[in-house]
Amino acid sequence: MHNEQTYEYQTDNTPVAQAMMRAREAQAEADRAKQGALAAEASERAKREEIDRAVELSMSKFNQQIAAQRLGVKTEGAIRSQDVGVIPPMAEVEKTTVRVPSLSGMELSFAQAKDMAETGQITQAEFNKAVVDGLAARGYGAPKSFR
């Protein structure tokens, strides 16, 4: 019946029939626009939900890594040089400032502390420990000769 009415209006050129056709076309256009808006809204909502899930997953993994690191468990996170024992070249070791506990934690250059160890003002063990600690503070492992 609906098709018959549409056909009837299409063949009828009266102003009422033309107005009805324009109204139906406008309604069809409005329906298409509404469908488009609903589809765009659903797509945007899906994207936001996907982003939220990704952020939540990322934060969950990050929190697990932090907790594992606090417990001393190695994770797949960033690798730090002290974790793998990267030993700097001697020139870098010599740039290290050291703190010697027996000197009230005074900060010295590597060269000053080395001279003090050689003249017996501090022990070789104190010097070595100060160098190891100074390198660790900079994220380096110590050469075997200082351990």
VOPAGU-2260 file (C-alpha; in pm, 1 decimal, decimal comma):
REM VOPAGU-2260
SITE   aa  ch    i         X         Y         Z
SITE  MET   A    0       0,0       0,0       0,0
SITE  HIS   A    1     284,7     238,3      89,2
SITE  ASN   A    2     441,2     194,6    -254,4
SITE  GLU   A    3     106,9     262,6    -416,1
SITE  GLN   A    4      72,4     585,6    -218,7
SITE  THR   A    5     425,6     696,2    -311,6
SITE  TYR   A    6     355,6     618,0    -675,0
SITE  GLU   A    7      22,9     793,8    -648,2
SITE  TYR   A    8     194,0    1111,0    -514,3
SITE  GLN   A    9     464,5    1092,7    -780,3
SITE  THR   A   10     209,0    1084,1   -1056,3
SITE  ASP   A   11      -7,0    1345,8    -886,0
SITE  ASN   A   12     130,4    1694,2    -948,1
SITE  THR   A   13    -101,7    1876,3    -711,8
SITE  PRO   A   14      64,9    2109,9    -459,9
SITE  VAL   A   15     -41,1    1878,7    -173,9
SITE  ALA   A   16     119,9    1577,8    -344,3
SITE  GLN   A   17     438,9    1773,3    -411,5
SITE  ALA   A   18     450,4    1890,8     -49,8
SITE  MET   A   19     407,3    1532,0      71,0
SITE  MET   A   20     693,7    1415,3    -151,5
SITE  ARG   A   21     920,9    1693,7     -24,1
SITE  ALA   A   22     825,6    1607,5     334,1
SITE  ARG   A   23     906,3    1240,5     279,8
SITE  GLU   A   24    1239,5    1328,4     113,9
SITE  ALA   A   25    1321,8    1563,3     403,5
SITE  GLN   A   26    1230,1    1291,7     654,2
SITE  ALA   A   27    1446,2    1038,4     468,4
SITE  GLU   A   28    1736,3    1286,6     467,1
SITE  ALA   A   29    1688,4    1354,9     839,8
SITE  ASP   A   30    1683,5     979,8     907,5
SITE  ARG   A   31    2008,9     935,0     711,3
SITE  ALA   A   32    2172,2    1224,5     898,8
SITE  LYS   A   33    2059,1    1081,5    1232,7
SITE  GLN   A   34    2197,7     737,2    1139,3
SITE  GLY   A   35    2526,4     898,5    1037,0
SITE  ALA   A   36    2547,2    1091,1    1364,9
SITE  LEU   A   37    2468,5     778,5    1567,9
SITE  ALA   A   38    2731,9     579,1    1377,9
SITE  ALA   A   39    2992,7     853,9    1430,1
SITE  GLU   A   40    2906,6     872,5    1799,9
SITE  ALA   A   41    2933,4     494,3    1837,5
SITE  SER   A   42    3267,8     495,3    1655,0
SITE  GLU   A   43    3400,3     775,1    1877,8
SITE  ARG   A   44    3280,8     594,7    2192,0
SITE  ALA   A   45    3450,8     273,8    2074,4
SITE  LYS   A   46    3776,9     463,8    2013,0
SITE  ARG   A   47    3761,7     622,5    2361,3
SITE  GLU   A   48    3695,0     283,0    2519,4
SITE  GLU   A   49    3987,9     130,0    2328,7
SITE  ILE   A   50    4216,3     412,4    2444,6
SITE  ASP   A   51    4093,3     374,3    2803,5
SITE  ARG   A   52    4161,9      -1,2    2792,4
SITE  ALA   A   53    4509,5      55,3    2647,2
SITE  VAL   A   54    4592,5     314,0    2916,5
SITE  GLU   A   55    4460,8      85,6    3189,7
SITE  LEU   A   56    4663,6    -208,4    3056,7
SITE  SER   A   57    4974,9       6,2    3025,7
SITE  MET   A   58    4937,6     140,0    3380,5
SITE  SER   A   59    4875,8    -211,3    3509,8
SITE  LYS   A   60    5196,4    -338,4    3345,5
SITE  PHE   A   61    5389,1     -33,5    3469,8
SITE  ASN   A   62    5262,6     -84,5    3825,5
SITE  GLN   A   63    5355,6    -453,7    3809,0
SITE  GLN   A   64    5706,0    -361,4    3692,2
SITE  ILE   A   65    5747,4    -107,1    3972,7
SITE  ALA   A   66    5627,4    -359,8    4232,0
SITE  ALA   A   67    5860,1    -626,8    4092,3
SITE  GLN   A   68    6156,6    -388,5    4093,9
SITE  ARG   A   69    6086,2    -299,2    4457,1
SITE  LEU   A   70    6098,9    -669,6    4537,6
SITE  GLY   A   71    6426,4    -700,4    4347,9
SITE  VAL   A   72    6281,4    -896,5    4056,7
SITE  LYS   A   73    6423,1    -809,7    3715,3
SITE  THR   A   74    6148,1    -705,6    3473,8
SITE  GLU   A   75    6129,5    -645,0    3102,2
SITE  GLY   A   76    6136,4    -270,6    3170,3
SITE  ALA   A   77    6419,7     -36,9    3088,2
SITE  ILE   A   78    6762,7    -185,7    3134,9
SITE  ARG   A   79    6985,5      26,6    3352,2
SITE  SER   A   80    7361,8      14,5    3319,0
SITE  GLN   A   81    7409,5     -95,7    3680,8
SITE  ASP   A   82    7170,7    -386,6    3619,6
SITE  VAL   A   83    7395,0    -529,1    3351,6
SITE  GLY   A   84    7718,8    -410,7    3509,0
SITE  VAL   A   85    7832,1    -165,9    3241,0
SITE  ILE   A   86    8183,2     -66,3    3333,6
SITE  PRO   A   87    8282,2     282,6    3221,5
SITE  PRO   A   88    8623,0     354,9    3071,4
SITE  MET   A   89    8892,1     462,3    3317,5
SITE  ALA   A   90    8861,2     825,9    3203,5
SITE  GLU   A   91    8497,1     816,0    3318,2
SITE  VAL   A   92    8592,6     645,9    3645,0
SITE  GLU   A   93    8840,2     927,1    3708,4
SITE  LYS   A   94    8560,3    1186,5    3671,2
SITE  THR   A   95    8372,9    1028,0    3961,2
SITE  THR   A   96    8346,3    1221,5    4285,3
SITE  VAL   A   97    8372,2    1005,5    4594,9
SITE  ARG   A   98    8264,7    1036,1    4959,0
SITE  VAL   A   99    8491,8     884,8    5221,5
SITE  PRO   A  100    8303,1     791,5    5543,7
SITE  SER   A  101    8613,9     819,4    5765,9
SITE  LEU   A  102    8648,5    1181,8    5651,7
SITE  SER   A  103    8292,6    1268,4    5766,1
SITE  GLY   A  104    8159,5    1188,1    5420,3
SITE  MET   A  105    8363,9    1465,5    5261,0
SITE  GLU   A  106    8327,6    1475,3    4882,4
SITE  LEU   A  107    8658,3    1443,2    4699,6
SITE  SER   A  108    8766,6    1409,4    4341,6
SITE  PHE   A  109    8888,1    1068,4    4232,5
SITE  ALA   A  110    9244,9    1204,1    4208,7
SITE  GLN   A  111    9237,2    1354,3    4561,2
SITE  ALA   A  112    9103,2    1030,2    4712,2
SITE  LYS   A  113    9359,4     824,2    4518,4
SITE  ASP   A  114    9643,8    1043,4    4646,6
SITE  MET   A  115    9512,5    1007,2    5003,7
SITE  ALA   A  116    9502,5     628,1    4965,8
SITE  GLU   A  117    9856,8     621,8    4825,1
SITE  THR   A  118    9990,7     833,3    5114,4
SITE  GLY   A  119    9804,1     628,9    5374,9
SITE  GLN   A  120    9559,7     902,2    5485,3
SITE  ILE   A  121    9276,4     660,7    5401,2
SITE  THR   A  122    9291,2     286,8    5341,8
SITE  GLN   A  123    9286,0     134,2    4997,2
SITE  ALA   A  124    8962,8     -43,4    5096,2
SITE  GLU   A  125    8798,8     290,5    5187,4
SITE  PHE   A  126    8910,0     438,2    4856,3
SITE  ASN   A  127    8781,4     138,9    4658,5
SITE  LYS   A  128    8443,9     141,0    4836,8
SITE  ALA   A  129    8409,5     516,7    4781,4
SITE  VAL   A  130    8478,2     470,1    4408,3
SITE  VAL   A  131    8230,6     179,5    4381,6
SITE  ASP   A  132    7961,8     386,6    4559,9
SITE  GLY   A  133    8037,4     695,1    4347,9
SITE  LEU   A  134    8009,2     495,7    4025,7
SITE  ALA   A  135    7685,5     329,8    4141,3
SITE  ALA   A  136    7536,3     673,8    4211,2
SITE  ARG   A  137    7609,4     760,0    3847,6
SITE  GLY   A  138    7454,7     434,5    3725,6
SITE  TYR   A  139    7774,3     244,6    3652,1
SITE  GLY   A  140    7925,8     -79,9    3770,0
SITE  ALA   A  141    8279,1     -68,3    3908,7
SITE  PRO   A  142    8587,4    -218,6    3745,9
SITE  LYS   A  143    8700,9    -542,5    3912,2
SITE  SER   A  144    9009,0    -373,8    4054,0
SITE  PHE   A  145    8781,7    -164,0    4282,0
SITE  ARG   A  146    8562,8    -447,9    4409,7
